[in-house]
């Protein structure tokens, strides 16, 4: 059975030392790409050490592939450098939007995995952004959990509302589009 069909584990600080010392048989480890964007340092050294034993899967949460303002060039450059250094078995991110203009502040990152509208325009935008990422990384990538919120494909609206109030934790927020 290939490692593509097996489940790996998330590389977390709490068990880094045990994994490096005991080296249990694992098909791969997964790390959040953004945690390793800084060049050099202890985190990057540990990741290189882990890569000597385990295939690495890079999973990001910040590309914001569905954002109409485009991709963050700095983010894409850091991801490209990390991919070159680690040579991961796979690269993935979320199909969502998180970047938008904010009056007086330029483009900001919302630090959340917000849903994209279920429209042809949104799909075309995301396809263009995905193409740019894959061309820059020189590899195909995976995009997890498309955040599409619509009842049926014929729905063309894009107005989304927050179902739970912002005072709740980020994990408990749920977005839904009108017509749902």
N, C-alpha and C positions, 0 to 999 in steps of 0.2 A: 504494500500500500504506500502511495507517495505521501510526502509531508503535506501536500496541498489538501489532502483529505483528512488529515489529523488535526486535532486541537492542540494548540500550544498554550502557553500561559503568559499572563501579563508580567513584565519585569517590574517589580516594585522594590523600593528601597528596603522594606522590611525583610526581604529574603534574598537580596543580592549576594551577601556573603555565603549563605548556605548553598546557593546554586553554584557559585564559583568554586567552593571547597568540595562539595559532595558530587557535583556534576551528574545529577540524575538524568536518565534518558528522556529527552524531550524532543519532539519534532521541530519546535522553534520557540522563540520567545518574542513577545510583542512589546514594543515600547511606543510611548507617545512621542512623535517626532519633535514637537516643540520643546520638550524637556531637554533636548540635546542640541539646540541651535547655537549655543555659545561654543566658540572654538576653544579647544584645550580644556583644562580643568579635570577635576576628579570624576565628574559624571561621564564625560566623554571617554576617559581612560577605562572606567568600569565597563562601558558599552563595548569598547574595543576588546577588552579581556573576555567578555561574554561571547563576542562574535567569534573568537577563536574556538569555542566549544559548540555554540548553537547558531543555527541560522536565525537571522533577525528579521522580523516583520515590522515595518514602520507604519504606525497608524497616527494620522494627524486629526486635529479638531479645528484647525484654523484657516484652511485654504479659502473657505467661503465661496465655493464654486458657483453658487447661484446668485451672487451679488452683481447687480447691474453696473456698479462702479468699477468692475474689473477686479483682477487679482492684485494682491499686495506684492510688488516686485521684491521687496526685502524678504518676505516670507518665502517666496518661491526660490530665491537665491540661497537662503539658508537650507531649505529642504534639498535643493540640488547638491549642495556641498556635502550634506549628511549622506545622501544616497551614494555619492561617489566614494566617500570614506568607508561606509559600512557595507555596501553592496548587498542590500537586503533581498530576501526571497520574494517579498512583495511590499508594495507601497499602497496605502489606502487612506481615505479621508471621508468626510461626510458630505453628502449631497444636500447642501443647505445654503442659506445666505446668512451673513453676519456683518458685512461691511455696508455702510450707507453714509451719505452726506449728512452732516449736522451743521446747521447754520452757525457760522462763526468759528467752527472747529475743523473744517475740512472733512475728510473721510475718517470715520471712526469704526472700530471693530466692536460689535455688540457683545462679544464673549458669550455667545449662546448659539445653539444650533437651530436657527429659525427656519420655518418651512418655506419652500418656494411655491409660487402660484402654479396651479395646474393648467398652464396655457402653452401654446406652441411657441410663443415668444420666450417664455422662461426656459423651455427645453432647448431652444436654439442658443440662448445665452449660455446655459450650462454646458452644452456640447462644445461651444467655442472655447470656454474656459478649460474644460477637460482636455481638449485637443492641445491647447497651449501648454498645460502642465505635462502631458505625456511627451510632447515634442521636446520640452526643456529637460525632462528627466531621461529621455531616450529609452523609455520603457512604458509598457501598459500599466495602468493602475486600477485599483478597485475603489468604488465609492459606496460607502455603507449607508444603509437606512435612508433612502430618499425621503426627504421630509415634504411629501406632497400631501396636501389636505384638500380633498374634494370628494364628493359623493360619487360622481360619475365623470367619464371622460368628456362629456359634452359641456361640463361646467367651464365657463370662461372667466369667471370673476377672480379677483386677486386680493380682496379685502380680508385680512386676517385679524382675529381678535384673540386676546389672552383670556383663556377660560378660567384660570386660577389667578388670584391677585398676586402682584409682584412680591409681596411680603413673604410668600412661601419660598422654600428652597428652590434653586434652579431645577433640580431633578423633578420637582412636582409641577412645574409649569407645563401647561398643555395649550397648544395653539389650534385653532380651528378656523376654517374659511367659511364665509357666508354660504348658505345653501346646503350646509351639512346637517 
